[in-house]
């Protein structure tokens, strides 16, 4: 397993015990952005490398998604072992209004999510706006992201609006996307107990612009 260079830690102390980075197309002869002393090499052109480093123990885990494949779910419940380590964690600001609707693409598309656990508990997901096209939902705790959704204007490519989503959950999840201009709806379901598979619907909505 790759190790982070210990000398790097003395020059770049971090208050948080975990750093996450997604690196795209990293050349093998250049250090990763944000990790100038990292010893790992790049994953190859067009692929995606996810590096997780525990700054308290220097444990490192890397995950690679190959070029041309939808990013597959990662559910590594044995990733890092430093449970006995302690640190002062910085609190994150609350960025969401407590509502169940996410409005994307200049407000044209409404996204709603409901979830249900194996024991029958269910509720709407709580949205957080990231950009005009993208947002995420949390289910159980506002510090725990469950599903990321974006609606893209692909009209110049194939005359359609596209719906992409990625999940970090295995609970039953129902996504409903509504075109508020036409009333058209698309629904997507992730079954109970299954890792959320990538959603890349490039035929979702047909009325352009």
Secondary structure, DSSP 8 states (H G I E B T S, - for coil): ---B-HHHHHHS--SSSEEEEEEES--TTS-BTTBTTB------TT-EEEEEEETTT--EEEEEE-TTS-------TTS---TT-------------S-S-EEETTTTEEEEEEEE-TTS-EEE-EEEE-SSSEEEEESS-TTSEEEEEEEEEEHHHHSEEEEEEEES--SEEEEEEEETTT--EEEEEE-TTS----EEEEEEE----
